[in-house]
């Protein structure tokens, strides 16, 4: 058994998984409270709040492919992706605290500008960590099932992070009579936890021989290569196109629900504290069920298990349409079902991405995990950001009234109904579309666990030809 074929050690799996304290925290807390902070504390209109958050995320989408190319370049030059991960881990807590440190008495325009600039810097720091973090599984192990194991435990920590930040963040905020102080303390505590998780995960990016996987100096990307390589990857790889499209659609759905959770708690369930119960209902089942999705994937394949998880999630969210007419604590039951399905919707596509990357490397003889990771992170970021934007558009269209500080307003029935539908019907439709797209995903276990590696595909003309011929019959989805 070669070193590459050995199972990953528990230490590597644990340290990599702990990085999801960072990714889960950053994806959850801003998505949960940032729009609400802007509209109901700083007095920024719902539409402008959505533009502030979206503009920062658009910047993230733009720079992710560039960061991916830089990460590949660092791997070629230094034999590790660790430096970028460390810079992101150290910078993010500072930017996150500044995002929620708007001085009291500042007007809505200045407040929105402050949050935009600080959140832009925070998102940049996050990308410096996240892009190489996404690329690492393809390099840590070539095995189909070991990747499932690695990403399953990552999602266990991810779901725990969602609970920790989604339930704990608002609780810290509510512990202070002054909500401005509460938001700042919440941001400082959360930023430190996120940074520590990222620092631990960065230790899995070990220094290695830059030519060990078929990398040669001629393969080293230029600064702008990430954009070109990203478009090339999308053009040549059907598995990547399909998987990315599915993940973006589902990110849009979950981003919409995440941004709407506090609004549902406040205006539909009529209790701001209900957001904590919503997150407990979502995450407790996910923590229990996440390993089961890995077991199911090993038995029936990742793509089939992923499809099942998506269908269950869509059905659970669709049932919550009844919130429009019958709001009440019954909603925690379908939220729990959605949470169990969400664990599979996170772990399985993330375990499929390294398969896509290694499959492409065998075909081309060139490994571009960073570039793939950059495009993937850009898509994930876009989906989550547009989810928050879609919510703000629905709020604006249904007449939602913003407020400042302790000011009390009464929302129109149409605004409350719009909040309920944004948490139920719209996410269900988005995930249903993603299930249809997922039917085109062609890779199976036999396409991933093959003997030929990137070096062989690049060095031997006959091997490269054989790989291409084999893949022609699999990437069109018609034959196996």
C-alpha positions in Angstrom: 0.0 0.0 0.0 1.5 3.4 -1.0 1.3 6.5 1.2 -1.3 7.9 -1.1 -3.5 4.8 -0.7 -3.3 4.7 3.2 -6.4 5.9 5.1 -6.1 9.5 6.3 -5.1 9.7 10.0 -7.6 10.8 12.5 -5.5 13.8 13.3 -5.6 15.0 9.7 -9.4 14.4 9.4 -10.0 16.2 12.8 -7.8 19.2 12.0 -9.2 19.6 8.5 -12.8 19.3 9.9 -12.1 22.0 12.6 -11.6 24.5 9.7 -15.4 24.4 9.3 -15.7 26.4 12.5 -14.4 29.2 10.3 -16.4 28.4 7.1 -19.6 27.6 9.0 -19.3 30.6 11.3 -18.6 33.1 8.5 -21.3 31.6 6.3 -23.9 31.5 9.1 -23.6 34.6 11.3 -23.4 37.4 8.7 -26.1 35.7 6.6 -28.3 35.5 9.7 -27.8 38.9 11.3 -26.2 41.3 8.9 -29.2 42.4 6.9 -31.3 42.5 10.1 -28.5 44.6 11.7 -28.6 47.0 8.8 -32.4 47.4 8.6 -33.5 47.1 12.3 -30.5 48.7 14.1 -28.9 51.1 11.7 -32.1 52.2 9.9 -30.8 51.2 6.4 -33.6 50.4 4.0 -34.1 46.8 3.1 -33.1 47.3 -0.6 -30.0 49.2 0.3 -29.1 46.7 2.9 -29.3 43.9 0.3 -27.1 45.9 -2.1 -24.5 46.5 0.6 -24.2 42.8 1.4 -24.4 41.7 -2.2 -21.8 44.2 -3.4 -19.3 42.8 -0.9 -20.1 39.3 -2.0 -19.7 40.3 -5.7 -16.2 41.4 -4.9 -15.6 38.0 -3.3 -16.8 36.3 -6.4 -14.5 38.4 -8.6 -11.3 37.7 -6.5 -11.9 34.0 -5.8 -10.6 32.7 -9.1 -7.6 35.0 -8.8 -6.9 33.7 -5.3 -7.2 30.2 -6.7 -4.5 30.8 -9.2 -2.3 32.4 -6.6 -2.8 29.4 -4.4 -1.8 27.1 -7.2 1.2 29.3 -7.8 2.2 29.2 -4.2 1.9 25.4 -4.3 4.3 25.2 -7.2 6.8 27.6 -5.7 6.7 26.7 -2.0 5.1 23.3 -2.1 2.3 24.4 0.2 -0.9 26.5 0.2 -0.6 27.3 3.9 0.6 30.9 3.7 -2.6 32.3 2.2 -4.7 30.3 4.7 -2.7 31.8 7.6 -3.1 35.4 6.3 -6.9 34.9 6.0 -7.2 33.3 9.4 -5.3 36.2 11.1 -7.1 39.0 9.2 -10.7 37.8 9.4 -11.3 38.4 13.1 -10.3 42.0 12.8 -12.5 42.7 9.8 -15.4 40.8 11.3 -15.3 43.0 14.5 -15.1 46.2 12.5 -18.2 45.2 10.5 -20.3 45.4 13.6 -18.5 48.4 15.1 -20.4 51.2 13.5 -20.2 54.2 16.0 -23.6 55.1 17.6 -25.4 58.1 16.1 -24.0 57.6 12.6 -26.7 58.1 9.9 -27.9 55.3 7.6 -25.8 56.3 4.6 -22.5 56.4 6.6 -23.5 53.3 8.5 -24.1 51.4 5.3 -20.8 52.6 3.8 -18.9 51.6 7.0 -20.4 48.1 6.9 -19.8 47.7 3.2 -16.0 48.5 3.5 -15.5 46.4 6.6 -17.4 43.5 5.3 -15.5 43.7 2.0 -12.2 43.4 3.8 -13.6 40.5 5.9 -14.8 38.7 2.8 -11.4 39.1 1.2 -9.7 37.5 4.2 -12.2 34.7 4.2 -11.4 33.9 0.5 -7.7 33.8 1.2 -8.5 30.9 3.6 -11.5 29.3 1.9 -10.2 28.8 -1.6 -7.1 26.7 -0.7 -9.1 25.0 2.0 -11.6 23.7 -0.6 -8.7 22.6 -2.8 -7.0 20.5 -0.1 -9.1 17.3 -0.2 -8.1 16.5 -3.8 -4.5 16.5 -2.6 -4.9 14.8 0.8 -6.2 11.6 -0.7 -7.0 10.1 -4.1 -9.6 7.6 -2.7 -13.3 8.0 -3.5 -14.5 6.7 0.0 -11.7 8.4 2.0 -12.8 11.8 0.5 -16.4 11.0 1.6 -15.0 10.3 5.1 -13.0 13.5 5.2 -15.8 15.7 4.1 -18.4 13.9 6.2 -16.6 14.9 9.4 -16.0 18.3 8.0 -19.8 18.7 7.7 -20.3 17.3 11.2 -18.2 20.3 12.5 -19.9 22.6 10.0 -23.3 21.7 11.4 -22.0 22.2 14.9 -20.7 25.6 13.8 -24.0 26.6 12.4 -25.6 25.7 15.7 -22.9 27.5 17.7 -23.0 30.7 15.7 -26.6 30.6 14.6 -28.0 30.1 18.1 -25.1 31.4 20.2 -24.5 34.6 18.2 -28.0 36.1 18.7 -27.9 35.0 22.4 -24.7 37.0 23.0 -26.3 40.0 21.2 -29.4 39.7 23.4 -27.4 39.5 26.6 -26.7 43.2 26.4 -29.4 45.9 26.9 -27.6 48.1 24.3 -28.0 46.2 21.1 -25.1 48.1 19.5 -22.8 46.8 22.2 -24.3 43.3 21.9 -23.5 43.2 18.2 -19.9 44.3 18.8 -19.3 41.7 21.5 -20.9 39.0 19.4 -18.6 39.9 16.5 -15.4 39.9 18.6 -16.2 36.5 20.2 -17.3 35.0 16.9 -14.3 36.4 15.0 -11.8 34.8 17.5 -13.5 31.4 17.3 -13.5 31.6 13.5 -9.9 32.6 13.4 -8.8 29.8 15.7 -10.6 27.2 13.6 -9.0 28.4 10.5 -5.5 28.4 12.0 -5.9 24.7 13.1 -7.1 23.7 9.6 -4.2 25.5 8.0 -1.8 23.0 9.6 -3.2 20.2 7.2 -1.6 22.1 4.2 1.7 20.4 4.6 4.8 21.2 2.6 5.4 18.7 -0.2 7.4 18.2 -3.3 5.9 20.5 -5.9 6.6 18.0 -8.7 5.3 14.9 -6.9 1.9 15.0 -8.6 3.0 15.8 -12.1 3.5 19.5 -11.6 6.2 21.0 -13.6 7.5 24.6 -14.1 5.6 24.9 -17.4 2.4 24.3 -15.5 2.9 27.2 -13.2 0.0 29.7 -13.6 0.3 33.4 -14.1 -1.6 35.9 -11.9 -4.6 36.1 -14.4 -4.6 32.4 -15.2 -7.2 31.6 -12.6 -9.9 33.4 -14.6 -9.0 31.7 -17.8 -8.5 28.3 -16.2 -11.8 28.7 -14.4 -13.7 29.2 -17.7 -11.7 26.4 -19.4 -12.7 24.1 -16.5 -16.3 25.0 -16.9 -16.1 24.5 -20.6 -14.4 21.1 -20.7 -15.8 19.4 -17.6 -19.4 18.4 -17.6 -19.2 17.0 -14.0 -17.9 20.4 -12.8 -20.6 22.4 -14.6 -23.4 20.2 -13.2 -22.0 20.0 -9.7 -21.4 23.8 -9.5 -24.8 24.6 -10.9 -26.5 22.4 -8.3 -24.5 23.8 -5.5 -25.2 27.4 -6.5 -28.9 26.8 -6.7 -28.9 25.1 -3.3 -26.7 27.9 -1.9 -29.3 30.4 -3.1 -32.0 28.4 -1.3 -30.2 28.0 1.9 -28.9 31.6 1.8 -32.4 32.9 1.4 -33.6 30.8 4.4 -30.6 31.8 6.5 -31.1 35.5 5.9 -34.9 35.1 6.5 -34.7 33.1 9.8 -34.5 36.1 12.1 -37.4 37.8 10.2 -39.5 34.6 10.5 -38.8 34.4 14.2 -39.7 38.1 14.8 -42.6 38.6 12.5 -44.1 35.2 11.7 -43.5 33.4 15.0 -43.6 36.7 16.9 -40.6 35.9 19.1 -37.1 37.1 18.4 -35.8 34.3 20.6 -37.4 31.8 18.3 -34.4 32.0 16.0 -32.4 30.0 18.5 -35.0 27.3 18.5 -35.1 27.3 14.7 -31.3 26.6 14.6 -31.5 24.0 17.3 -34.3 22.2 15.3 -32.2 22.5 12.2 -28.8 21.4 13.5 -29.5 18.7 16.2 -30.8 16.2 13.5 -28.0 17.2 11.2 -25.4 16.3 13.8 -26.9 12.9 14.3 -27.5 12.2 10.6 -24.4 13.5 8.9 -22.3 10.3 9.4 -25.3 8.3 8.0 -25.1 10.1 4.7 -21.5 9.0 4.4 -22.5 5.4 5.0 -25.3 5.7 2.4 -22.9 7.2 -0.1 -20.5 4.3 0.3 -23.4 1.9 -0.4 -25.2 3.6 -3.3 -22.8 6.3 -4.5 -22.5 9.9 -3.6 -24.6 11.2 -6.5 -27.6 9.1 -5.6 -27.4 9.9 -1.9 -27.1 13.6 -2.8 -30.3 13.4 -4.9 -32.2 11.8 -2.0 -31.0 14.4 0.5 -32.1 17.2 -1.9 -35.5 15.7 -2.5 -36.1 15.4 1.3 -35.0 19.0 1.8 -37.3 20.3 -0.9 -40.3 18.4 0.5 -39.7 19.6 4.1 -39.4 23.3 3.1 -42.4 23.1 0.8 -44.5 21.9 3.8 -43.6 25.1 5.6 -45.8 27.2 3.2 -48.5 26.6 5.8 -46.7 29.3 7.9 -48.6 31.9 5.8 -51.9 30.7 7.3 -51.1 28.7 10.4 -47.9 30.1 12.1 -46.9 28.1 15.1 -44.3 25.8 16.8 -45.2 22.9 14.5 -42.7 24.5 12.1 -39.8 23.0 14.1 -40.7 19.5 12.9 -40.2 20.2 9.1 -37.2 22.3 10.0 -35.7 19.3 11.7 -36.3 17.1 8.6 -34.7 19.8 6.5 -31.7 19.9 8.8 -31.2 16.1 8.5 -31.3 16.5 4.7 -29.0 19.6 4.8 -26.2 17.5 6.3 -26.2 15.4 3.1 -26.6 18.4 0.9 -23.4 19.8 2.3 -21.1 16.8 2.8 -21.9 15.0 -0.5 -21.2 17.7 -3.1 -18.1 18.7 -1.2 -16.9 15.1 -1.3 -17.8 15.0 -5.1 -15.7 18.1 -5.9 -12.3 16.4 -5.3 -13.5 13.6 -7.6 -14.2 16.1 -10.3 -10.8 17.8 -9.8 -8.8 14.5 -10.0 -10.9 13.3 -12.9 -10.0 16.5 -14.8 -6.3 16.1 -13.8 -6.2 12.6 -15.3 -7.6 14.0 -18.6 -5.4 17.0 -18.9 -2.2 15.9 -17.0 -2.4 19.2 -15.2 -3.6 19.6 -11.6 -5.5 22.9 -10.9 -7.1 22.3 -7.6 -6.7 25.9 -6.6 -8.4 27.2 -9.7 -11.3 24.8 -9.3 -11.5 25.8 -5.7 -11.6 29.5 -6.7 -14.5 29.1 -9.1 -16.3 26.8 -6.7 -16.0 29.3 -3.8 -17.1 32.1 -6.1 -20.2 30.1 -7.0 -20.9 29.2 -3.4 -20.5 32.9 -2.4 -22.7 34.1 -5.2 -25.4 31.7 -4.3 -25.4 32.6 -0.6 -25.2 36.3 -1.3 -28.0 36.3 -3.9 -30.1 34.4 -1.3 -29.9 37.5 1.0 -30.5 39.8 -2.0 -33.6 37.8 -3.0 -34.9 38.2 0.5 -34.4 41.9 0.5 -36.2 42.2 -2.9 -39.1 40.2 -1.5 -39.1 42.4 1.6 -39.1 45.6 -0.5 -41.8 44.3 -2.8 -44.1 43.3 0.0 -43.7 46.6 1.9 -41.4 45.7 4.8 -40.8 48.6 7.1 -37.3 49.1 8.5 -36.6 50.6 11.9 -33.8 52.0 14.1 -32.7 50.8 17.6 -35.7 50.3 19.9 -38.2 51.8 17.5 -41.3 49.7 17.1 -43.1 49.2 13.7 -46.1 47.1 12.6 -45.6 45.1 9.5 -48.4 44.7 6.9 -49.9 41.2 6.4 -48.4 41.1 2.9 -44.9 41.6 4.3 -45.3 38.8 6.9 -46.6 36.5 4.1 -43.6 37.4 2.0 -41.3 36.5 4.8 -43.0 33.1 5.2 -42.9 32.3 1.5 -39.2 33.2 1.3 -38.5 30.6 4.0 -40.6 27.9 2.4 -41.9 27.9 -1.2 -39.1 29.7 -2.9 -36.3 27.5 -1.4 -38.3 24.4 -2.2 -38.6 25.4 -5.9 -34.9 26.3 -6.1 -33.8 22.9 -4.7 -36.3 21.1 -6.9 -34.7 22.7 -10.0 -31.3 21.6 -8.7 -32.4 18.0 -8.5 -33.3 18.1 -12.2 -29.9 19.5 -13.0 -28.2 16.8 -10.8 -29.5 14.1 -13.1 -26.8 15.0 -15.6 -23.9 14.4 -13.2 -21.9 11.5 -14.9 -19.1 10.4 -12.5 -19.4 7.2 -10.5 -17.0 5.3 -8.2 -15.5 3.4 -11.2 -14.6 6.8 -12.9 -12.7 8.0 -9.8 -10.9 4.9 -8.4 -8.7 4.2 -11.3 -5.0 3.4 -11.4 -3.9 6.2 -13.7 -2.9 9.4 -11.9 -2.1 12.9 -13.1 1.5 12.2 -13.7 0.8 9.1 -15.8 -1.8 11.0 -17.8 0.6 13.8 -18.5 3.8 11.7 -19.2 2.5 8.8 -21.2 0.7 9.5 -24.5 -1.1 6.1 -24.5 -2.3 6.6 -21.0 -3.7 10.0 -21.7 -5.4 8.7 -24.8 -6.9 5.8 -22.9 -8.2 8.1 -20.2 -9.7 10.4 -22.7 -11.4 7.6 -24.5 -12.8 6.1 -21.3 -14.1 9.5 -20.2 -15.8 10.1 -23.5 -18.2 7.3 -22.6 -18.8 8.7 -19.1 -18.9 12.5 -19.2 -21.8 12.5 -21.7 -23.8 10.5 -19.1 -24.9 7.9 -21.7 -22.7 4.9 -21.0 -20.6 3.5 -18.2 
